[in-house]
Amino acid sequence: MSRKIIFPPALPVAVLLDPVDDAVVTRAALAAHHLAAGRITVHPTPGAHSQALASDILAALGKPATLPGDWGKEGPPVWNTAAAWILALPVTRLILLRAHLLDAESWSRLLTLRERTGVHLVAVCHTRRPPAVMRTALRPIEHHTVSTDGGAGLLDEAPHTAPPRRAAEGRWITVPALAYLDFPQDFPTCDCTPPPAGRPYVPERAYALDQVAHRLATRTAQPQLAAALATAVFTGAPISQLRTVHYTHLDEDATTLTLHDRYGTRRHGFATNCGTYTVPPWARPFLLATANLLHLSPRGDGFLLTNPPRALPHLTGFAEHCRLRPPQPAPHRPRPKNRRKAADPPEVQWYDGLLRPSYESVSYQQWLRSAG
């Protein structure tokens, strides 16, 4: 029902034998981790089951190890989520330490992940020979065994780069594009083929987009939450409009996204009517991961950014979790005379379309000028 994913062919599994459990090999495997270069190193939790291994993979991808929402007895789709992120980022090599400790179910899930994503699996086995469970799992799979002397190229050390400068994690970032996120307007479905958006909303002057992208990438493992908020940032769309986005509105490479607004809802400073937006590079991984997850875990409706059957946090709550907020009204109380006494942090206010006094006194243009 969803867009087709062409799974890339996977290289043969490399089994790296480290019979003496040399600390040098472990350090080399950990040093090879470089997400930006498409290489991750997974240090699995000892004695854990397959779901925990998938959570360890998500952690290696820079995501929280748990998925939000109530998933019932079947548990969250952590393996499909990990595959969706690996395809979207993309990740080309997965180095797995302590591979000899995995059980049969973990190996079955891991090899399925390899087949779906085409990732090159390097399994570091800290024994003289692979155990029986590992040999049985790899029997139908093309693989080769190398020693620590012959497998040095598999553990190339990642280049040392200075970390990007980002604002403190607890600092609020004011994002003008979120001004109408909670606006309760209905957006009926539309089948038109719209032109490019006439006034795409890209307020790069108000905040650093790399900081926003970093927070979206590291505050949730659920692609739909990150993709919905990212779309709101570069389009200014409210939640009710995001719920109408169908998987067919996103092209194969996630370079364009169509939003429909048949009635041309009046929102000052934002593009209205139906339009096709160019997806900025920083937002493409989130939309790609969402489309991949919809393909791997299909639903009947085909909507891209709506919640799956289990409840997810509200998008405004996720924005606050990321410390992202719309421009806030001017404070009504005077600044305390004693500056050393810290005032309680104000509650984030979201514009809901009602004419409340707290919003009547502050125009949208004033919000934009005070943003940042």
Helices and strands as residue ranges (DSSP letters): E 13-17, H 23-31, G 35-37, E 39-42, H 50-60, H 78-88, E 93-96, G 99-101, H 104-117, E 120-125, H 132-138, E 143-147, G 152-155, E 173-174, G 176-178, H 209-218, H 223-235, H 239-242, G 247-249, E 256-259, E 275-278, G 281-283, H 284-296, H 315-321, E 324-325, H 357-360, H 364-370
